[in-house]
Amino acid sequence: MGIFGLLLALAASVDTNLLVGTQMIYGPTDHVYNFTAADPLTEQTRRYVDGLGGNQLKIHLAPETTCSGYRLVCEPPPTSLQELVQIPSVASALGLPQVRFYHMWVYSFSNDDYLKHNWTAAMEQAEYNEMLELTTHLLRAFNGTDKVFMLGNWEGDWALLSASGCKKDGKFDKKCNATQTVIGRMVAWARQRQRAIDDARKLVPNSTVTVLYYIEMNLGPEAVDGKPGVTNDVLPAVNPDLVSYSSYSSTNAYQTTTNVSQTDAAFHAVLDHVTSALPDKLSWVMERLGIQRRVFIGEYGTHLTDDVGIVRFTSRVTHAAISWGAPWALYWEFYDNNSTQPIVPRSGKDTALWHWFKSYYSAAKAFVAAHGGKPSEREFNAWAVTYFAEPAKSSCAYSQNIGFPQSSGYRSQARSSAECCDLCATNPGCAAGVFEEQVCYLKYSAAQPEPGKGVACIKK
């Protein structure tokens, strides 16, 4: 493929699952910030797609929350999920040609607090009807696009504990267990949602769109230890298409670990346990999407403040997730909602995380283009695992009095050029480090060297 063909391929939409993604989720009380006149949903989705180059989005669909959280003009107010996804900004986000994969928190207008009351036949029917209506709309409205919509929830274990009285003064008591009554309510709710999606697929059998249902759990090690909750009680009773793991209970350990292999093993033990709770299902979907596992990482994020630590953490979690076979690993989150380190901070500056994502997507698209635009999922996944693998030993070529001032990057304290080389090795997108006066300048490109005062360590 010539250079112009490669450039065109990189600019075009990519159908391959790039495995790595993030989320654009706001609630009505979050301190929203924008850099354009567009609403937050439109600005963030366009900035992510056009600026970073991803082909996956995660958003929030719910009564009031979607319109108020994204500061949308919703007139007249929608009364169902089908009406909500036809609000212009929402419809525009779902219709972006560059995006193929969507993960969505979805809560119906029919039952606004699904764990508060025991489910009646009328409540179950209303939930089913609204989810059926939404799913058939997606299957028909986007037919021909090959889009994949995954409809689910947020952190089901916290929801169970909260409804069971296990949250006091804003904090969860993890020694407290969800009651069987509340667990039964979640099972009743989830079964109707899964049934509606199953039936919608039968009603619209020839659509090129795939709609799947997922349940999100968030207490991983606790589930391995036998704690009642989503994994041990809800998943076997519902058997959803997919499971999302909001993974802080496992992945926070990557912020401080001195034994990555041990941390990987503990993380993978949780994923294996969740998988064991799922009866066999959906071989056709797994074949259609090229995925090997039904459990993905719905959230992970860090509170670290140094760029080297942030990048190392993100790379290690991503490598651990995709080397196990998780079909997606989604970072929380794109813009700041006063929780973890955002990809785009309130200052608007390009962060180390921004460049980490951008360099990965560029490399991923180059790999896809070099394989005719259609590598198998196994080929792409194997490449991505290798891309994120941290080498056992760094390897650099050293050059005196060289710098890369035109390249973007970040800096860290270092004691030697060898340590600078080691720091570059922890970031798969780093092309070179420049050691000068006890500082390592980590660069994403080594394409335009210029005379300088430092020692350049160019990654081999």
C-alpha positions in Angstrom: 0.0 0.0 0.0 1.4 3.4 -1.0 1.7 6.3 1.4 -1.5 8.0 0.0 -3.5 4.8 0.3 -2.3 4.4 3.9 -3.3 8.0 4.8 -6.7 7.5 3.3 -7.1 4.3 5.2 -6.2 6.0 8.5 -8.7 8.8 7.9 -11.5 6.4 7.1 -13.8 4.8 9.6 -12.4 1.5 11.1 -14.7 -1.5 11.6 -12.1 -3.4 13.6 -12.7 -3.5 17.4 -9.8 -1.4 18.7 -10.3 -2.8 22.2 -9.4 0.5 24.0 -12.0 3.1 24.7 -13.4 5.6 27.2 -16.7 7.2 28.3 -18.6 10.5 28.1 -21.0 10.4 31.1 -22.3 13.3 33.1 -24.9 13.7 35.7 -27.0 16.8 36.5 -24.8 17.8 39.4 -21.4 17.4 37.7 -19.5 20.6 37.0 -19.6 20.4 33.2 -17.0 22.3 31.1 -16.8 23.0 27.4 -14.4 24.5 24.9 -16.9 25.1 22.1 -20.5 26.3 21.9 -21.7 22.7 21.3 -23.5 20.8 24.1 -21.2 18.5 26.1 -22.4 15.3 24.4 -21.7 16.7 20.9 -18.4 18.3 21.9 -17.0 15.3 23.6 -18.0 12.7 21.1 -16.7 14.8 18.2 -13.4 15.6 20.1 -12.9 11.9 20.9 -13.6 10.7 17.3 -11.9 13.5 15.4 -9.2 14.3 17.9 -8.1 10.9 19.2 -9.4 8.6 16.5 -11.4 6.1 18.5 -14.4 4.1 17.2 -16.2 3.4 20.4 -18.4 5.6 22.6 -20.0 5.1 26.1 -22.9 7.3 27.1 -25.8 7.5 29.5 -29.5 7.1 28.5 -32.0 7.8 31.3 -35.0 9.9 32.2 -33.9 13.5 33.0 -30.3 12.5 33.5 -29.4 12.5 29.8 -31.0 15.8 29.0 -29.8 17.5 32.2 -26.4 15.9 32.4 -25.5 16.7 28.8 -27.2 20.1 29.0 -29.5 19.2 26.1 -32.6 21.0 24.9 -35.2 18.3 25.1 -38.5 19.8 24.0 -41.0 18.4 24.3 -39.5 16.2 27.1 -39.1 12.6 26.0 -41.3 10.0 27.6 -39.5 6.8 26.5 -36.1 5.6 25.6 -37.1 5.5 21.9 -38.0 9.2 22.0 -34.8 10.0 24.0 -32.5 8.5 21.3 -34.2 10.7 18.7 -33.2 13.9 20.5 -31.0 15.5 17.9 -27.7 15.5 19.9 -28.2 11.9 21.0 -29.2 10.8 17.5 -26.2 12.5 16.1 -23.8 10.7 18.5 -25.4 7.4 17.7 -25.1 8.1 14.0 -21.5 9.0 13.8 -20.0 7.1 10.8 -16.6 6.7 12.5 -18.1 4.9 15.5 -19.1 1.3 15.4 -19.2 0.2 19.1 -21.5 1.8 21.7 -21.7 1.0 25.4 -24.7 2.6 27.1 -26.1 2.8 30.6 -29.8 2.5 29.9 -32.6 3.1 32.4 -36.2 3.1 31.4 -38.9 5.8 31.9 -41.3 3.0 33.0 -39.5 2.1 36.2 -37.3 4.8 37.6 -36.2 3.0 40.7 -36.0 -0.7 39.8 -34.8 -2.0 43.2 -37.1 0.0 45.5 -40.2 -2.2 45.0 -41.1 -5.8 44.3 -41.8 -6.3 40.7 -45.4 -6.7 39.6 -46.5 -8.2 36.3 -47.5 -4.7 35.1 -44.0 -3.3 35.9 -42.3 -6.2 34.1 -44.4 -5.7 31.0 -43.7 -2.0 31.0 -40.0 -2.6 31.2 -40.1 -5.2 28.5 -42.2 -3.0 26.2 -39.9 0.0 26.5 -36.7 -2.0 26.0 -38.3 -3.8 23.0 -39.3 -0.5 21.5 -35.8 0.9 21.9 -34.0 -2.2 20.5 -36.2 -2.5 17.5 -35.7 1.2 16.8 -31.9 0.7 16.9 -32.0 -2.4 14.7 -34.1 -0.6 12.1 -32.8 3.0 12.2 -29.2 1.9 11.8 -29.6 -1.1 9.6 -26.7 -1.2 7.1 -24.2 0.4 9.4 -22.9 -2.7 11.2 -23.1 -0.8 14.5 -23.0 -2.6 17.8 -25.1 -1.3 20.6 -24.5 -2.7 24.1 -27.2 -1.7 26.6 -26.6 -2.1 30.3 -26.3 -0.5 33.7 -23.8 1.0 36.1 -22.2 -0.8 39.0 -24.9 -3.3 40.0 -23.2 -4.4 43.3 -23.3 -0.9 44.7 -27.0 -0.6 43.6 -27.8 -3.9 45.5 -26.0 -2.8 48.6 -27.6 0.7 48.6 -31.1 -0.8 48.2 -30.3 -3.3 51.0 -29.5 -0.6 53.5 -25.7 -1.2 53.3 -24.8 2.5 52.6 -24.6 4.9 55.5 -23.3 8.5 55.5 -22.4 8.1 51.8 -20.2 5.1 52.4 -20.8 1.4 51.6 -20.4 -1.2 54.2 -18.9 -4.1 52.3 -19.3 -6.4 55.3 -23.0 -5.9 54.8 -24.7 -8.2 52.2 -27.4 -7.5 49.7 -30.7 -9.1 50.7 -32.3 -11.9 48.7 -35.3 -9.7 48.2 -33.3 -6.9 46.5 -31.3 -9.5 44.5 -34.6 -10.9 43.3 -35.7 -7.5 42.2 -32.6 -7.1 40.1 -33.1 -10.5 38.6 -36.7 -9.7 37.6 -35.6 -6.4 36.1 -32.7 -7.8 34.2 -34.7 -10.8 32.8 -37.2 -8.5 31.2 -34.5 -6.4 29.6 -32.7 -9.5 28.2 -36.0 -11.0 27.0 -36.9 -7.7 25.2 -33.6 -7.6 23.4 -33.8 -11.3 22.5 -37.3 -10.8 21.1 -36.4 -7.6 19.2 -33.6 -9.5 17.4 -36.2 -12.1 16.3 -38.6 -9.3 15.1 -35.8 -7.7 13.0 -33.8 -10.8 12.0 -32.0 -9.3 9.0 -30.6 -6.1 10.4 -26.8 -5.6 10.2 -27.0 -4.0 13.6 -26.1 -6.0 16.7 -27.8 -5.1 20.0 -26.6 -6.8 23.2 -27.5 -6.7 26.8 -25.0 -6.5 29.6 -25.0 -6.4 33.4 -22.3 -4.5 35.2 -20.8 -5.9 38.5 -18.1 -4.1 40.5 -17.1 -6.2 43.5 -14.7 -8.6 42.0 -12.4 -10.1 44.7 -15.5 -10.1 47.0 -17.4 -12.2 44.5 -14.5 -14.6 44.3 -14.7 -15.0 48.1 -18.4 -15.9 47.8 -20.1 -12.6 48.6 -23.8 -12.5 47.4 -24.3 -10.0 44.6 -24.4 -9.6 40.9 -21.8 -12.2 40.0 -22.8 -15.0 42.3 -26.6 -14.5 42.2 -27.8 -12.3 39.3 -25.6 -13.5 36.4 -26.5 -17.2 36.7 -30.2 -16.4 37.0 -30.3 -14.0 34.0 -27.4 -15.1 31.7 -26.9 -11.8 30.0 -25.3 -11.5 26.6 -22.2 -9.7 28.2 -20.9 -8.7 31.6 -19.2 -5.4 32.4 -16.7 -5.2 35.2 -16.3 -1.8 36.8 -12.9 -2.9 37.9 -11.5 -0.6 40.6 -11.6 -3.4 43.2 -9.0 -5.2 41.1 -7.3 -2.5 39.0 -6.5 0.0 41.6 -3.7 -2.3 42.7 -1.8 -1.4 39.5 -1.2 2.1 40.9 1.1 0.7 43.6 2.1 -2.9 42.7 5.7 -4.0 42.7 4.7 -7.4 41.3 2.8 -7.0 38.1 2.5 -10.7 37.4 0.9 -11.3 40.8 -1.5 -8.4 40.3 -2.4 -9.8 36.8 -3.1 -13.2 38.3 -5.5 -11.7 40.9 -7.3 -9.6 38.2 -7.6 -12.6 35.9 -8.9 -14.8 38.8 -11.8 -12.4 39.1 -12.5 -12.4 35.3 -12.4 -16.2 35.3 -14.8 -16.4 38.2 -17.3 -14.0 36.5 -17.0 -16.1 33.3 -17.7 -19.3 35.3 -21.0 -17.7 36.5 -22.3 -17.5 32.9 -24.0 -20.5 31.2 -22.9 -21.0 27.5 -24.6 -18.6 25.1 -24.2 -16.5 22.0 -21.7 -18.3 19.9 -23.2 -16.6 16.9 -22.5 -13.1 18.4 -19.0 -14.0 19.4 -18.3 -15.3 15.9 -20.0 -12.2 14.3 -17.9 -9.8 16.4 -14.8 -11.9 16.6 -14.7 -11.8 20.4 -13.5 -14.7 22.5 -14.9 -13.6 25.9 -18.1 -12.2 27.2 -16.7 -10.1 30.0 -15.3 -6.6 29.3 -13.8 -3.9 31.5 -16.4 -1.2 31.8 -14.4 1.1 34.0 -10.9 1.6 35.3 -9.1 4.8 36.2 -6.4 6.4 38.4 -5.9 9.1 40.9 -2.2 9.2 40.3 -0.9 12.7 39.5 2.5 12.1 37.8 2.5 11.4 34.1 4.8 8.5 34.2 2.7 6.8 36.8 -0.5 7.5 35.0 0.8 6.1 31.7 2.4 3.1 33.3 -0.9 2.3 35.2 -3.0 2.6 32.1 -0.7 0.5 30.0 -0.6 -2.3 32.6 -4.3 -2.4 33.1 -5.0 -2.5 29.4 -2.4 -5.2 28.8 -3.8 -7.3 31.6 -7.3 -7.0 30.3 -6.8 -7.7 26.7 -4.2 -10.4 27.3 -6.9 -12.2 29.2 -9.3 -11.7 26.3 -11.5 -8.9 27.4 -13.1 -7.4 24.3 -13.0 -3.8 25.6 -11.2 -1.9 28.3 -12.8 1.5 28.9 -11.0 4.3 30.8 -12.9 6.5 33.2 -13.2 9.0 31.8 -12.8 11.5 28.9 -13.7 14.8 30.5 -13.3 15.4 34.3 -16.2 14.7 36.6 -14.2 15.2 39.7 -13.2 11.6 40.1 -10.2 10.0 38.3 -7.6 11.7 36.1 -9.4 12.8 32.9 -8.1 12.5 29.4 -9.1 16.1 28.7 -8.7 18.2 31.9 -10.5 21.5 32.6 -7.4 23.4 31.3 -7.9 21.8 27.9 -4.3 21.0 27.5 -3.1 17.8 25.8 -2.2 15.4 28.6 0.0 12.4 28.7 -3.2 10.3 28.6 -4.4 12.2 25.5 -1.2 11.3 23.7 -1.3 7.7 25.1 -4.7 7.2 23.4 -3.8 9.1 20.3 -0.6 7.3 19.7 -2.3 3.9 20.2 -5.2 4.6 17.9 -2.7 5.8 15.2 -0.6 2.7 15.6 -3.8 0.5 15.6 -5.2 2.1 12.5 -1.8 1.7 10.7 -1.8 -2.0 11.6 -5.4 -2.4 10.3 -4.5 -0.5 7.1 -1.4 -2.6 6.5 -3.6 -5.7 6.7 -5.9 -4.6 4.0 -8.3 -2.9 6.4 -9.7 -6.3 7.6 -7.3 -8.1 9.9 -8.9 -10.9 11.8 -9.8 -10.1 15.4 -7.2 -12.7 16.6 -4.5 -11.0 14.5 -5.4 -7.6 15.8 -5.7 -8.7 19.4 -2.3 -10.4 19.3 -0.8 -7.2 17.9 -2.4 -5.1 20.7 -1.2 -7.5 23.4 2.3 -7.1 22.1 1.9 -3.3 21.7 1.1 -2.9 25.4 3.5 -5.5 26.8 6.1 -3.9 29.0 9.5 -5.2 28.0 11.5 -7.1 30.6 14.5 -5.0 29.7 14.5 -1.6 28.0 16.5 -1.2 24.8 17.6 2.1 23.4 20.1 3.6 21.0 21.9 6.5 22.5 22.9 9.7 20.7 24.7 12.7 22.2 23.5 16.3 21.7 20.2 15.5 20.1 16.7 16.6 20.9 13.2 16.4 19.5 11.6 19.8 20.2 8.9 19.3 17.6 7.5 16.2 19.2 4.8 16.2 21.8 5.4 14.5 25.1 5.9 15.0 28.9 8.7 15.0 31.4 9.9 13.2 34.5 12.8 13.4 36.9 15.5 10.9 36.1 19.0 10.2 37.4 20.6 8.9 34.1 20.1 8.3 30.4 19.6 4.6 31.2 16.7 5.5 33.6 15.3 7.7 30.9 15.3 4.8 28.5 13.5 2.7 31.2 10.8 5.3 31.6 10.3 5.4 27.8 9.9 1.6 27.8 6.9 1.9 30.2 4.9 3.9 27.6 4.2 1.9 24.4 3.8 5.1 22.4 7.1 6.6 23.5 9.6 6.8 20.7 12.5 8.4 22.5 13.6 10.0 25.8 16.0 12.9 26.0 18.0 13.1 29.2 19.2 16.6 30.2 20.0 18.0 33.6 18.3 15.2 35.6 15.1 15.4 33.6 13.8 12.9 31.1 11.8 14.4 28.2 9.6 11.6 26.9 8.7 12.1 23.2 6.1 10.4 21.0 8.1 10.9 17.8 11.8 10.7 16.9 11.2 11.8 13.3 12.7 15.3 13.5 15.9 15.3 15.5 17.6 18.6 16.1 20.9 19.6 17.7 20.5 19.9 21.5 22.2 19.5 24.8 20.8 16.2 25.9 21.4 12.5 25.4 18.7 11.0 23.3 17.7 7.4 24.0 15.8 6.2 20.9 13.6 3.1 21.5 14.7 0.1 19.5 
